[in-house]
Amino acid sequence: MASSEKKSRRRSAKAPAEPPPFDPQPVEPPSIAVAELSAGAAADEMPSIPVPDPEDELAAFASDGELSALFVSDGLEHLGTIEAAILKFEAAPADLSLLNDIFRPFHTVKGNAGVLGISSVQEVAHRVEALLDLARSGARPFGPREIELVLQSVDLLTLMIKQLPARVAGEPTVNVADRVRALGLALDTLMAEPLQAVAAAMAAQAYEQASARQEPAPEAADPFQRTEESQSTVRVDTRKLDSLVDMVGELVIAQTILAEDPVLLRSIDERLSRRLSQVRRITSELQRSAMSMRMVAIRQTFQKMARLVRDQSKRTGKPIALVLAGEDTELDRKLVEHITDPLMHMVRNAVDHGVEPAAVRLAAGKPTEATLRLSASHQAGTIVIEIGDDGGGLDTDAILAKAQAQGLAADDAVLSPAEIHQFIFQPGFSTAQQVTELSGRGVGMDVVRRNIEALRGRIDIQTTPGQGTTFSIRLPLTLAIVDGILLSVGTERFVIPTFAVRESLQPRSDQVHTVQGRGCMVQVRDQLIPVLHVGEAFGIRGARERPTDGTVVVAEDNGRPVALVVDELLGKQEVVIKGLGETFEGVRGVAGGAILGDGRIGLILDVGGLLSLAA
């Protein structure tokens, strides 16, 4: 009997019953009696949210691991949908059909939680669902206070659902009992409001809606609109997917080694050559297909930024319009996981330090509402994410003065604006006059750059005084494969990412200079670039010592160039990245390793680390 009940629960949660689609019909404003009855009934029937027995809840959640994992992933996805719909409704309150897009996911979360016995999630979702049901039926208005409460409930439910696996595992979690009680009290207070307040709010809302149809505004681009396509999908454990990608990588390495085997290269059998070419094509297509399975759109990350900007705008009192572009741009799932926190740091700093207060903007002849732009795009085989504002721009003189005061730059140093702006990435560096909970651009920016560089990316800055600043984050499409240039240094082989290489040359003797205090430099046109002998840096015997005897590769990181002296360039190659383990994890200048076509190991160079070695 228990087994059949378990199977029944599994079927119910995997295919939760959706409510019939709500077809909004024009309705007459509810009478006073209806509004009073609705509000009164809700208050009487909905006591403060009870806090369930945590032991019973955890036992129910742990009873079926597969079902529980499905509940967590589905629940978080539905809550993300709710948040997007609320932000759309806040921007277009006349579109009452959006209330259905908010109501339906709440109903599904409530139902799935009830199937699993997660009564705390079920109760919270049920209470908010009741408020939404009254609003979509026209029995009460849905204004700023209701929006704020629903957003708070989304945050609370997200935390509760995310913590469920950790609670089962006995790991420390945040106690949400007080937040659940506070949310229940706020809902009770709102739904038990006197009739006059409800009626007045409904009348005001109806008047605003009637006024807005008199002069229809042009439809703005919806940053959250999603194109619906008829397609079938299947959920796969990410560990299985990662294992598949790893095995395909091993297959690519084996195929490359086989193709460059000396015995096969000496073969003149045309039929064998054709078959090897076919294997190469199939392997390459399999690799592309496997990698595409791990690619996800950046839409969900951008949605989190939309909520962040909305909250910080209200907190700081600065009106800000967020403009999104390229939400459908796809990149590696692991990149998405690691880029969220750096983006949140940069968006917070843009709101707090980049955008001026409304009064300052008005005095400068700007609109009181600032604009924050967030975009993603594919460029030259990389992902470029831009965070731009139309604020006051970076104060180059203030940054230089602060850097000199902290001993980061000499008093007589002659630095370009791009070099000066790089100081904001120093730990604890900030030019903010007043410390706030968000503070200036320097707060957390060293962490941002460190995280971006760990993803083999870089950050560029474009700023114009009085007009704003744009941060451009350039990332590889995936962390599993790197498109690089193969270098020879003595008996060793290195791979440098293609996007980090600016140019290569064989310098003449008159281009090599020794500058006092700065060591060996190579003159490339009108610029002196510091030299780093790769062979000397890694202690490689037999490497060519003089730049004029070898090849100089000019690489760049965050606008900072370095001239790498190597023996020769061996060509361009796409390699599968392999970790070097804990033993070599802290080696500067090395980002990983790769197995080359001849079966040898090639180290993948990290330009940022090489710059620190050159310094």
PAMI-993117 format. One record per residue (C-alpha): x, y, z; residue in three letters. Coordinates in steps of 0.1 Angstrom, whole numbers, plus 5000, padded with zeros to 4 digits. Layout:
! PAMI-993117
XYZALA ...
END
This chain:
! PAMI-993117
500050005000MET 502850245009ALA 504650164976SER 501450244956SER 501050574975GLU 504650664968LYS 504150594930LYS 501050794930SER 502751094947ARG 505551074921ARG 503151074892ARG 501251374907SER 504351584913ALA 505951504879LYS 502851624861ALA 501151874885PRO 497651954877ALA 497452314863GLU 494352524869PRO 492252594839PRO 493452904821PRO 491853214833PHE 490053414807ASP 489753764819PRO 486453914811GLN 485454284815PRO 483654294848VAL 481754574866GLU 483454714897PRO 482354504927PRO 479754644949SER 480654754984ILE 479054444998ALA 481054214976VAL 484354394985ALA 483554395021GLU 482554025021LEU 485653925002SER 488054115025ALA 486253995056GLY 486053635045ALA 489753625037ALA 490653775070ALA 488453525089ASP 489453215070GLU 493153295068MET 494653305103PRO 498353395107SER 500553145088ILE 501252845111PRO 504752725115VAL 504752345108PRO 506752075126ASP 510152085108PRO 510751715116GLU 507651605097ASP 508551825068GLU 512051695064LEU 510951335067ALA 508451395039ALA 511051575017PHE 513751305023ALA 511351015014SER 511951044977ASP 515251194965GLY 514251214928GLU 510951374935LEU 512551614960SER 515151734935ALA 512551784909LEU 510451994933PHE 513452214941VAL 514352284905SER 510752334894ASP 509952554924GLY 512852784918LEU 511952804881GLU 508352904889HIS 509453164914LEU 511753314888GLY 508753334864THR 506653504891ILE 509353764898GLU 509553854861ALA 505753884858ALA 505554104888ILE 508154344874LEU 506254354841LYS 503054434860PHE 504654704880GLU 505754864847ALA 502254814832ALA 499654814860PRO 496854844834ALA 497454504821ASP 495454294845LEU 495953974826SER 499453974840LEU 497953884874LEU 497153544859ASN 500853494850ASP 501653564887ILE 498753344901PHE 499353024881ARG 503052954892PRO 502053024928PHE 499252764924HIS 501652514910THR 504252564937VAL 501552524964LYS 500252204948GLY 503752044944ASN 504552134980ALA 501351974992GLY 502151654973VAL 505551624990LEU 504251735024GLY 506352055026ILE 503552235045SER 505552555052SER 506052625015VAL 502452515009GLN 500952755035GLU 502953065024VAL 502153004987ALA 498452944996HIS 498153265015ARG 499653474987VAL 497553284962GLU 494453394980ALA 495453754978LEU 496153714940LEU 492853544935ASP 490953834950LEU 492954074928ALA 492453894896ARG 488653854902SER 488354234907GLY 487454204944ALA 490454414956ARG 493154634940PRO 496654514934PHE 498954814940GLY 502454894953PRO 501854744988ARG 500554414973GLU 503454404948ILE 505954454976GLU 504354174997LEU 504353934968VAL 508054004961LEU 508853944997GLN 507053614996SER 509053524965VAL 512253594983ASP 511053395013LEU 509953094993LEU 513153094973THR 515153075005LEU 512952815020MET 513152584989ILE 516852634985LYS 517452535021GLN 515552215020LEU 518451985008PRO 520752145033ALA 518252095061ARG 517951725052VAL 521751695052ALA 521951855087GLY 523852155074GLU 523452495091PRO 520552705076THR 518753035082VAL 515753015105ASN 512853165086VAL 510153115113ALA 510153485122ASP 509953595085ARG 507053355079VAL 505153495109ARG 505853855098ALA 504653785063LEU 501453625076GLY 500853935098LEU 501354165069ALA 498953965048LEU 496353965076ASP 496654335080THR 496354405043LEU 493454175036MET 491454295067ALA 491654665057GLU 488454865062PRO 486154875033LEU 486655245026GLN 490355205021ALA 489854914997VAL 487155094977ALA 489155414975ALA 492155224962ALA 490055044937MET 488555374924ALA 491955534921ALA 493355234902GLN 490355234879ALA 490755614872TYR 494455564864GLU 493655284840GLN 490955484823ALA 493255784819SER 496055574804ALA 493755434776ARG 492655784766GLN 496255844753GLU 497755504745PRO 501555514748ALA 503755334722PRO 504554984733GLU 507954954748ALA 510154654742ALA 509454394768ASP 512754284783PRO 511153964796PHE 509153854766GLN 509853494756ARG 509153344723THR 507153024728GLU 508152734707GLU 506652384705SER 509452164716GLN 509851864739SER 512451884767THR 513851644793VAL 515551714826ARG 519051574830VAL 521151574861ASP 523951824855THR 526551574868ARG 525551334841LYS 525851614815LEU 529251714828ASP 530451354827SER 529251334791LEU 531151654781VAL 534251514798ASP 534051184779MET 533551364746VAL 536651574754GLY 538651254760GLU 537351124727LEU 538451444709VAL 541951404724ILE 542151044714ALA 541051124679GLN 543651404676THR 546451184688ILE 545350914664LEU 545251154634ALA 548751274642GLU 550250934647ASP 553450914626PRO 552550564613VAL 549250694599LEU 550851014586LEU 553250804565ARG 550350594552SER 549350654515ILE 546150444518ASP 543550684504GLU 540650474518ARG 542150494553LEU 542550874550SER 538850914540ARG 537750714570ARG 539950914594LEU 538551234580SER 535051104586GLN 535851014622VAL 537251364626ARG 534051524613ARG 531851304635ILE 533951374666THR 533851754660SER 530051744655GLU 529651534686LEU 531751784706GLN 529752074693ARG 526451904702SER 527651804737ALA 528852154744MET 525552304731SER 523652094757MET 525552274784ARG 524752624770MET 522052824787VAL 520553174781ALA 521653454803ILE 518053564807ARG 517553434842GLN 520753614854THR 519553944838PHE 516153894855GLN 517953894889LYS 519654214880MET 516254364871ALA 514954294905ARG 518154424921LEU 517954754902VAL 514354794912ARG 515054744949ASP 518154954950GLN 516455234931SER 513755254957LYS 516255224985ARG 518455514972THR 515655724960GLY 517155744925LYS 514755684896PRO 516455434873ILE 515255264841ALA 516854934833LEU 517354854796VAL 518154494787LEU 519454354755ALA 520654014744GLY 518953804771GLU 518853504748ASP 522653504744THR 523853154754GLU 526953064773LEU 528352784794ASP 526152694824ARG 529252704847LYS 529953054834LEU 526453164843VAL 526753034878GLU 530053214884HIS 529153544867ILE 526053634888THR 527853764919ASP 530353984900PRO 527454134880LEU 525554204912MET 528554384926HIS 528954604895MET 525154684892VAL 525054784929ARG 528155014924ASN 526555164893ALA 523355244912VAL 525055384943ASP 528155554929HIS 527755584891GLY 524255734889VAL 523856084904GLU 520856184926PRO 517856324907ALA 518556684918ALA 522156674906VAL 521056524873ARG 518456804869LEU 521057074876ALA 523356914849ALA 520556924824GLY 519956554824LYS 516656364829PRO 515956294865THR 515455924856GLU 518855764850ALA 519355474825THR 521255164833LEU 522054934804ARG 522754564806LEU 523554364775SER 525154044763ALA 526353954728SER 528653714709HIS 531753884695GLN 534753714678ALA 534153384696GLY 533653534730THR 530753654752ILE 530754024759VAL 528554154788ILE 528254524792GLU 527054724823ILE 526655094814GLY 525155394831ASP 524555754820ASP 525855894853GLY 528756124860GLY 531555894848GLY 534755804866LEU 536756094882ASP 540156024867THR 541956304888ASP 540356174920ALA 541355814913ILE 544955924906LEU 545156134937ALA 543855844958LYS 546255594942ALA 549155834949GLN 548055874985ALA 547955504990GLN 551355454974GLY 550055274944LEU 551455534920ALA 554455764922ALA 553756134925ASP 555656204892ASP 554155904874ALA 552855974839VAL 549955734834LEU 547255714807SER 543555744817PRO 543155364810ALA 546055284834GLU 544655514861ILE 541155364859HIS 542655014866GLN 543355134902PHE 539655094910ILE 540354714910PHE 542854744939GLN 541654594972PRO 539754844993GLY 540255124968PHE 537355374967SER 536855744960THR 533455764976ALA 533056064999GLN 530555885021GLN 530555515030VAL 527255345025THR 526054985026GLU 526854984989LEU 529755234989SER 531855324959GLY 533055144928ARG 536155014946GLY 534254814971VAL 534254454959GLY 535854544925MET 539054354933ASP 536854054940VAL 535054114907VAL 538254124887ARG 539653814905ARG 536453614897ASN 536453734861ILE 540053634856GLU 539353294872ALA 536953244843LEU 539653334818ARG 537953674811GLY 538854034813ARG 537254374821ILE 537554694800ASP 536455034810ILE 535055314789GLN 534155634806THR 533255994797THR 533056264824PRO 529456374828GLY 528056114804GLN 528655784821GLY 530655464823THR 530555124806THR 532254814820PHE 532754544793SER 533254184805ILE 534753954779ARG 534453584786LEU 535153264766PRO 532053074753LEU 532952774775THR 535352674802LEU 535852324787ALA 537552434754ILE 540052704746VAL 540852834711ASP 544552914714GLY 547952964697ILE 550552694703LEU 553952824713LEU 557352654715SER 559752744744VAL 562852524745GLY 561552164747THR 558152274762GLU 554852364746ARG 552452634757PHE 548952744746VAL 547853114749ILE 544153204743PRO 543653364710THR 541553644723PHE 544353754746ALA 546853794717VAL 547154134700ARG 549954064675GLU 553253884671SER 556554004656LEU 560253934653GLN 561854254668PRO 564954424654ARG 567754524677SER 566754894676ASP 563354804689GLN 564654654721VAL 565454894749HIS 566554884786THR 564655154806VAL 565955244840GLN 563555114867GLY 561454924841ARG 563754664827GLY 563754534792CYS 561154694769MET 560154634733VAL 559054924711GLN 555954844691VAL 555255154669ARG 554955434695ASP 554455214726GLN 557055064750LEU 555854724762ILE 557454534791PRO 559254214781VAL 558753874798LEU 560953574788HIS 558653274792VAL 561653044793GLY 563253244821GLU 560053274840ALA 559452904841PHE 563052784842GLY 563152614808ILE 566552514796ARG 567452564759GLY 565052864755ALA 566153154733ARG 567253434756GLU 567353744733ARG 564053884719PRO 565753934685THR 566553554683ASP 562953444689GLY 559453564685THR 557653824706VAL 553953774712VAL 552154094724VAL 549353984748ALA 546954194766GLU 544854184798ASP 542554454809ASN 544254704786GLY 547754614800ARG 550154474774PRO 553054244779VAL 555654124753ALA 556153744757LEU 559453614743VAL 559053254729VAL 561053044705ASP 558453024677GLU 554753004669LEU 553552654660LEU 550052734648GLY 546452774660LYS 544752484679GLN 541552424698GLU 542352224730VAL 540352064758VAL 541252224791ILE 542451994820LYS 542852104856GLY 546352074871LEU 545151964905GLY 545852124939GLU 549652094937THR 549952344908PHE 546752544916GLU 548652854928GLY 551252874900VAL 551053224886ARG 550853254848GLY 549252914843VAL 545552864838ALA 545452484831GLY 546852214809GLY 545952034777ALA 546951714759ILE 548251804725LEU 547951614693GLY 551351444698ASP 550351324732GLY 552451574751ARG 551251814778ILE 550952184770GLY 550352444797LEU 547652704791ILE 549053054799LEU 547153304820ASP 548053654807VAL 546953834839GLY 549353614859GLY 552153674834LEU 551654044838LEU 552154014876SER 555353814869LEU 556554084845ALA 555954344872ALA 
END
